[in-house]
Amino acid sequence: MYDGSVTVTQDYQLLVLDNDYLQVTILPELGGRVYQLIYKATENNELYQNPVIKPTHWGRSIRTRIGGWP
């Protein structure tokens, strides 16, 4: 069971996709969660970036049920 009072430092793999206009940072280990969306013209992160990442347990089971990658 999840206990919100316990803090654990965890490293995650990042996948960074970019083109001339945008840079998108994705966390594949958390179900493909989009972590950052940088608009290169202003260098502004268009999404709120929470310093605390709380993984959920339902993402992996849903992907497995619909035939996604394990």
MDTraj code that builds the backbone (N, CA, C; nanometers):
import mdtraj as md
import numpy as np

residues = "MET TYR ASP GLY SER VAL THR VAL THR GLN ASP TYR GLN LEU LEU VAL LEU ASP ASN ASP TYR LEU GLN VAL THR ILE LEU PRO GLU LEU GLY GLY ARG VAL TYR GLN LEU ILE TYR LYS ALA THR GLU ASN ASN GLU LEU TYR GLN ASN PRO VAL ILE LYS PRO THR HIS TRP GLY ARG SER ILE ARG THR ARG ILE GLY GLY TRP PRO".split()
xyz = np.array([
    [0.0837, -0.1177, 0.0000],
    [0.0000, 0.0000, 0.0000],
    [0.0884, 0.1242, 0.0000],
    [0.0443, 0.2263, -0.0699],
    [0.1208, 0.3500, -0.0832],
    [0.1111, 0.4331, 0.0445],
    [0.2251, 0.4774, 0.0940],
    [0.2306, 0.5654, 0.2110],
    [0.2866, 0.6985, 0.1652],
    [0.2045, 0.8028, 0.1627],
    [0.2445, 0.9339, 0.1119],
    [0.3465, 1.0058, 0.1976],
    [0.3735, 0.9566, 0.3188],
    [0.4679, 1.0244, 0.4072],
    [0.6131, 0.9825, 0.3818],
    [0.6350, 0.8815, 0.3003],
    [0.7688, 0.8315, 0.2739],
    [0.8199, 0.8913, 0.1424],
    [0.9403, 0.9505, 0.1465],
    [1.0016, 1.0068, 0.0275],
    [1.1141, 0.9158, -0.0189],
    [1.1103, 0.8790, -0.1467],
    [1.2116, 0.7910, -0.2046],
    [1.2679, 0.8592, -0.3282],
    [1.4005, 0.8690, -0.3366],
    [1.4642, 0.9247, -0.4549],
    [1.4709, 0.8160, -0.5615],
    [1.4234, 0.8480, -0.6821],
    [1.4152, 0.7504, -0.7902],
    [1.4650, 0.8150, -0.9185],
    [1.5477, 0.7451, -0.9935],
    [1.5920, 0.7911, -1.1248],
    [1.5019, 0.7297, -1.2309],
    [1.4654, 0.8102, -1.3309],
    [1.3835, 0.7625, -1.4419],
    [1.4544, 0.7904, -1.5732],
    [1.4303, 0.7063, -1.6704],
    [1.4830, 0.7257, -1.8050],
    [1.3972, 0.8314, -1.8746],
    [1.4617, 0.9242, -1.9441],
    [1.3926, 1.0277, -2.0193],
    [1.4081, 1.0026, -2.1678],
    [1.3041, 1.0318, -2.2418],
    [1.3081, 1.0267, -2.3867],
    [1.2801, 1.1688, -2.4348],
    [1.3754, 1.2267, -2.5085],
    [1.3619, 1.3649, -2.5542],
    [1.3441, 1.3652, -2.7056],
    [1.2343, 1.4240, -2.7499],
    [1.2041, 1.4396, -2.8916],
    [1.2031, 1.5885, -2.9215],
    [1.2671, 1.6274, -3.0315],
    [1.2614, 1.7697, -3.0646],
    [1.2633, 1.7930, -3.2143],
    [1.2158, 1.9098, -3.2516],
    [1.2214, 1.9560, -3.3892],
    [1.2582, 2.1043, -3.3844],
    [1.2326, 2.1785, -3.4905],
    [1.2707, 2.3196, -3.4936],
    [1.1901, 2.4054, -3.3962],
    [1.0746, 2.3566, -3.3526],
    [0.9845, 2.4386, -3.2723],
    [0.9664, 2.3910, -3.1287],
    [0.9659, 2.2596, -3.1083],
    [0.9345, 2.2037, -2.9767],
    [1.0387, 2.1029, -2.9307],
    [1.0502, 2.0922, -2.7994],
    [1.1267, 1.9839, -2.7370],
    [1.0341, 1.9201, -2.6338],
    [1.0077, 1.7907, -2.6509],
    [0.9173, 1.7179, -2.5630],
    [0.9982, 1.6159, -2.4844],
    [0.9805, 1.6156, -2.3535],
    [1.0469, 1.5186, -2.2667],
    [0.9413, 1.4229, -2.2135],
    [0.9645, 1.2927, -2.2343],
    [0.8686, 1.1885, -2.1987],
    [0.9342, 1.0932, -2.1002],
    [0.8552, 1.0446, -2.0059],
    [0.9006, 0.9451, -1.9093],
    [0.8380, 0.8101, -1.9457],
    [0.9072, 0.7281, -2.0265],
    [0.8476, 0.6017, -2.0713],
    [0.8202, 0.5032, -1.9584],
    [0.8971, 0.5080, -1.8518],
    [0.8765, 0.4150, -1.7403],
    [0.7505, 0.4473, -1.6611],
    [0.6934, 0.5643, -1.6840],
    [0.5699, 0.6029, -1.6167],
    [0.4544, 0.6086, -1.7161],
    [0.4543, 0.5158, -1.8101],
    [0.3448, 0.5055, -1.9041],
    [0.3468, 0.6085, -2.0149],
    [0.4616, 0.6699, -2.0404],
    [0.4706, 0.7690, -2.1470],
    [0.4260, 0.9071, -2.1038],
    [0.4350, 0.9359, -1.9765],
    [0.3942, 1.0660, -1.9239],
    [0.4791, 1.1766, -1.9845],
    [0.4142, 1.2818, -2.0356],
    [0.4855, 1.3978, -2.0895],
    [0.5267, 1.4844, -1.9713],
    [0.6568, 1.5043, -1.9545],
    [0.7094, 1.5779, -1.8398],
    [0.7361, 1.7242, -1.8727],
    [0.7864, 1.7499, -1.9929],
    [0.8147, 1.8874, -2.0347],
    [0.7714, 1.9066, -2.1791],
    [0.7298, 2.0282, -2.2096],
    [0.7013, 2.0689, -2.3466],
    [0.7583, 2.2089, -2.3621],
    [0.8781, 2.2160, -2.4207],
    [0.9499, 2.3423, -2.4345],
    [0.9232, 2.4005, -2.5729],
    [0.8731, 2.5235, -2.5751],
    [0.8576, 2.5973, -2.7007],
    [0.9892, 2.6698, -2.7239],
    [1.0618, 2.6310, -2.8286],
    [1.1986, 2.6778, -2.8486],
    [1.2086, 2.8278, -2.8768],
    [1.1073, 2.8881, -2.9369],
    [1.1135, 3.0313, -2.9680],
    [1.1254, 3.1160, -2.8412],
    [1.0600, 3.0718, -2.7333],
    [1.0640, 3.1473, -2.6075],
    [1.1438, 3.0755, -2.4992],
    [1.1824, 2.9485, -2.5257],
    [1.2489, 2.8629, -2.4272],
    [1.1652, 2.8471, -2.3005],
    [1.0338, 2.8512, -2.3174],
    [0.9414, 2.8416, -2.2057],
    [0.8830, 2.7012, -2.1990],
    [0.8759, 2.6464, -2.0760],
    [0.8100, 2.5182, -2.0560],
    [0.6605, 2.5452, -2.0524],
    [0.5869, 2.4910, -2.1467],
    [0.4442, 2.5179, -2.1590],
    [0.3594, 2.4364, -2.0621],
    [0.4202, 2.3413, -1.9928],
    [0.3495, 2.2587, -1.8957],
    [0.3995, 2.2894, -1.7550],
    [0.3118, 2.2697, -1.6575],
    [0.3566, 2.2786, -1.5185],
    [0.4463, 2.1591, -1.4905],
    [0.5624, 2.1833, -1.4330],
    [0.6576, 2.0757, -1.4048],
    [0.6656, 2.0560, -1.2545],
    [0.5957, 1.9554, -1.2070],
    [0.5942, 1.9235, -1.0659],
    [0.7287, 1.8618, -1.0262],
    [0.7936, 1.9138, -0.9212],
    [0.9225, 1.8563, -0.8806],
    [0.9093, 1.7173, -0.8188],
    [0.7874, 1.6785, -0.7821],
    [0.7627, 1.5466, -0.7237],
    [0.6842, 1.4635, -0.8242],
    [0.7377, 1.3472, -0.8598],
    [0.6703, 1.2575, -0.9538],
    [0.6138, 1.1413, -0.8744],
    [0.4830, 1.1227, -0.8846],
    [0.4177, 1.0130, -0.8140],
    [0.3733, 0.9084, -0.9158],
    [0.4426, 0.7950, -0.9200],
    [0.4034, 0.6903, -1.0151],
    [0.2686, 0.6301, -0.9759],
    [0.1962, 0.5836, -1.0752],
    [0.0704, 0.5141, -1.0501],
    [0.0878, 0.3682, -1.0871],
    [0.0102, 0.2836, -1.0247],
    [0.0227, 0.1401, -1.0477],
    [-0.0720, 0.0904, -1.1568],
    [-0.1674, 0.1710, -1.1990],
    [-0.2656, 0.1250, -1.2971],
    [-0.2143, 0.1312, -1.4398],
    [-0.1167, 0.2125, -1.4724],
    [-0.0707, 0.2284, -1.6102],
    [-0.0167, 0.1014, -1.6720],
    [0.0659, 0.0293, -1.6009],
    [0.1271, -0.0924, -1.6541],
    [0.0223, -0.2001, -1.6781],
    [-0.0716, -0.2177, -1.5884],
    [-0.1702, -0.3236, -1.6059],
    [-0.2629, -0.2939, -1.7232],
    [-0.2971, -0.1690, -1.7468],
    [-0.3824, -0.1344, -1.8604],
    [-0.3092, -0.1630, -1.9907],
    [-0.1821, -0.1256, -2.0014],
    [-0.1055, -0.1522, -2.1236],
    [-0.0979, -0.3020, -2.1497],
    [-0.0786, -0.3795, -2.0446],
    [-0.0681, -0.5242, -2.0598],
    [-0.2010, -0.5831, -2.1075],
    [-0.3127, -0.5330, -2.0527],
    [-0.4441, -0.5847, -2.0915],
    [-0.4793, -0.5542, -2.2359],
    [-0.4346, -0.4408, -2.2879],
    [-0.4714, -0.4061, -2.4244],
    [-0.3632, -0.4475, -2.5249],
    [-0.2633, -0.5218, -2.4792],
    [-0.1632, -0.5750, -2.5696],
    [-0.0455, -0.4822, -2.5943],
    [-0.0286, -0.3818, -2.5085],
    [0.0844, -0.2902, -2.5226],
    [0.2129, -0.3529, -2.4737],
    [0.3213, -0.2767, -2.4783],
    [0.4496, -0.3304, -2.4331],
    [0.4469, -0.3483, -2.2821],
    [0.5078, -0.4553, -2.2312],
    [0.5022, -0.4876, -2.0872],
    [0.5814, -0.3923, -2.0016],
])
top = md.Topology()
chain = top.add_chain()
for i, resn in enumerate(residues, 1):
    res = top.add_residue(resn, chain, resSeq=i)
    for name in ("N", "CA", "C"):
        top.add_atom(name, md.element.get_by_symbol(name[0]), res)
traj = md.Trajectory(xyz[None], top)
